[in-house]
Amino acid sequence: MTTENKKETFAELINGNIPVLVDFTAAWCGPCKMMKPVLEELHQRMKDRLRIIKIDIDRSPGAANSYQVQSVPTLLLFQNGKTLWRNSGVMQASQLQRIIEQAINN
């Protein structure tokens, strides 16, 4: 008996129909640490309507370079392969939810 436990690639995730919020972060970044509870709250608010992934710029410098991330935290919102929104800096969960819902409903 075989089971499929395939992990989706970054490209598969951002090209999907479900919006993906990518948090470019770094272990040494104080503001990035402030985003952790914000993103956890956002996940609780939006459940399956949004995927949230973190990318450490020190472990994945190629991804950071590809998206011209020059400061952390930087958030990018993708859906169907398109960048819908981006922002650098700390935000509140309610503000972030409002922006995401506006972006995906346009």
N, C-alpha and C positions, 0 to 999 in steps of 0.2 A: 504494500500500500504506500502511495506517495501523497504527500501534501504539498500544496503550493503556498509558500510564504515569501512571495516576491516583494522586494522593496522597490518602491518607485524611485526613479532617478529624479534629480532636480528638474531636468527638462520636462519629464512626464508630469511632475507636479504643477509647474507653472503653466503648462499648456493645457491643463485640465479645466473643466467647467467650474469647479469649486474654487473660489478665490483663495489665494495663498498670500499670507503676510510673511515676508522674510525679514527677520531681525538680524542685521549684520552687527556683530558684537565682538567683544574681546574680554578675556578674563581679567585684565588689569584696569578695565574701564569702570570707574565709579558710577557714572550715569547709566551704564548698561545694567549694572546690578539693580538700579532703581526700576528698570523696565521689567524685571522678572515678575514681580507681583502684579504689575499693570497688565502684562500679557496673560498671566494666569486668570485674572479677573475677566479680561476680554474673551478668553476661551470659554469661561463659564457663561458669559452673556450670549455668545454667538454659537456655541456648541458645534454642530456639524455643518453650519453655514460658512465656516471659515477654517482653513488650515493655517497653523502658525509653525514656522520652522526657524531655527537659529543657525546662523553661519558664523563661526569664529574666523575673523579676518586673518589671524595669525596661523591658523591651521589650513585655511583655504584662501590664500592670497590671490589665486587666479580668479575666483568668483568675485572677490572684492574689486579686483581690477576690471573685470568684465563689465561691472555695473558702476564703475567710477566712484566707488565708495571711498571718501577721503576722511570721513570722521565717523565715530561711533558714539552712540547707536545711530544707525541709519535703518529706516524701515522702508521696504518696497512692497507694494501690493500688485500682484499679478492675477490675471484671469485670461484664459484662452490664449496664452502666450504674449499678452500685452501688459506693459507696465501701466497701471491705472493711476498710481499715486506714489510719491516718495517724500520722505521727510527725515531730517536729522535732528536728533535731540529727544528729550523725554517728553511724553505726553500722558494725559490721564486716560483711563480706560473708556470713560463715557465719551470724551472728545474723539478718541480714536475710533470707537464704534460708529459714531455719527459720520465721520469722514469715510469710513469703509462702506457703510450702507449707501451713502450718496454715490460713491464711485462705482459700486457694482450695480446700482439701479439706473445709471445713466446709459 
